[in-house]
Amino acid sequence: MSFLRPEVAEGLYRWREALAALALAAAGLWVMTWGGYAYPVLGLILLATGIGWAVLSTRRLRFAQAGEAPGIVRVTEAQIAYLGPRTGGFVGLPDLAEVRLLTLRGRRIWKLRPTEGEALHIPVESAGAEALFDAFATLPGMDTAALVAALSAETTTDSRVVALNAVDRLIWARSGAGVIVR
């Protein structure tokens, strides 16, 4: 028997990581008040860790999109796999050349283009797509704040309209020699 309404329990469960981070930051503030020489330093470390964790967990929450789309996304070690009803594939993070966010007929799709081979298209609302945030965060030069902002923005100035009712946004591109951008 639960004393919380189901929607409140669901909200608390969804925000559990951010709440734990804020609890760590509060514990850091409390430890700082103990006095002495070591406790304020320890409290400051806990406070900084809690604040950083809270920022990261809030970005993860904003990255996860509500809705249902076909397919399952799995991120294992350095490989992203998408298993869809009609399409699917794998792409390794070291082989990734660019990440784009397509909006086509109201549906948003991640377009992952490797240096060689076919691009992998993953609907944003697919099951397990929230794991892409941590995978994308490991890419060199990826700005996670810009990544989350791209999902929440309707249109941006760096977008290009590719067809009627379609927008193509470049989120990240690998810099270096030998990369072919199509």
N, C-alpha and C positions, 0 to 999 in steps of 0.2 A: 504494500500500500504506500503510495507516494503522497506527500503533503504538498507537492508542487503541481501546478497545472502542467499538462503535457507540453504546451508551447513554451512555457518558461523553462522546463527541464531541457527541452531541445535547444533553446537559446544558450543556456548555461553550458550544455555539452559542446555546442559549436564554439563558444568563446573560452573553453577550458584552458587552452594554451596561453592566451593573452591574460587571463585571470591569474594563472600560476606565475607568469612573468611579473605582473604587478605585485603579487604577494612577495616575490623574491626582492623586488625593489623596496617594498615597505619593510621587509626584514632587514635590508641593508640600512635603511634610515634608522631603524630601531637599534641596530648594533652600533651605529655611529654615536649614539647618545651614551654608551656605556663608559666612555672616558678612557684615559690612558693613552698609550702611543699606538698600540697595535689595533685596537678595536675600531678607531675611526678609519684606518686604512682598509681593514677588512670590510667594514660597512660600505665604504666608497666603492670597493671592488664589486660587492654584491649589488649595490645600487646601479652601477654602470652596466653590469651584466643583465640585470632585470629590465632596465630601460631598453637596451639593445634587443633583447629577446622579445619584449613587447612590440617594438617597431616591426621586427621581422614577422612575428605571428600575426599582426594586424595586416601586413601586406599579403601573407598567405591567405587570410580570410577574404580579403578583397579580390584575390586572384581566383579563388574557387567560385564558379558560376553555377547558379541554380538552373534547373531545367534538365531535360532528358534528350540525349542524342544517341544514335546507335553506336555501338562499339565499346571496346574496353582499351584503356591505356595502361601499360605497365612500364615502369622505369626500373631496370635492373642493372646495377653497377653503372656503366657508362653507355647504356643502350636504351633507346626509347622504342617501344613496340606498340603498334596500334593494330588491334584485331577488330575489323569491322565486318558488317554483314556482306558487303560486296567488294570492299577494298581493304587494304591493310599493308603492313610492312614494318621494317625495322630501320633505324638510323642510329649510328653511334655518335655520341657527343664529340669525339675528336674529329669525326668526318664531317661535321655540320658546317656548312658555308654561310647560311643565312636563315633567319627566322622571320616570317611575315605573318601578319594577321589579316586575313581576307574577310570581308563582309559581303556575302552573296545572298541576295533575296532575303535579307533579315537574319541569316544564320552566319555566325562567326566561326571561322575555321583557321587553325594553325597550319601554316605551310612551312614545312621543314625541308630545306633543300640541302642535300649533301654535296660534297665537292664532285662526286661522280655518281651517276645513277638518277633514278626518278625521285621526284619530290614526294614527301609523305604528307598527306592532308589529314588533320585530326580535328573533329568538331570540338569546340571549346567546352561544351556541356557533356562530353563523353564521360562514362564511368571511369574514375581514376585519373582524370585530367588534372586534378589539383596537384598531383605529384610532379607535373611539368615545371612548377615554380622552382622547386629545389634543383631540378636538372638544368633549367635555364640559368639559374643563379650561378652555376659553376662555370658558365661560359666566360672567357676572358673579355673584360670590358662591358659586360652586361650591367645595365642600370636597372635594378629591380623596381625602383620607384617609377621609372618610365614604362616598364613592362606592365605594372598594375594600372598606370594611368591610361595606357593604350586600350586596356579592356573596358575602362569606365567611360572613355571618351567616345562620342558619336563620330566626329570627324576631326582630323588634325591637319595642320598645314603641310606636313610632309607626305600626305596621302596622295594617291593618284587614282583617278576613276578609270577603271579598265573596261567597263561595259555598263550598260544600262543597269542601274541599281546595284553596282558592285564597287567596292573600295578595297584597295590593296595598300597596306601599311608595312613599311620596312621597320622591324623592331630591332634587329641585330644583324650585323654582318661581320664575318671574320676578316680581320685585316692581315695582310701579308702577301707575299709573292705567290703567283700561281693560282690564285682564286679567280674563277670565272663566274661573273655575275650575269645571269640571264634576265 
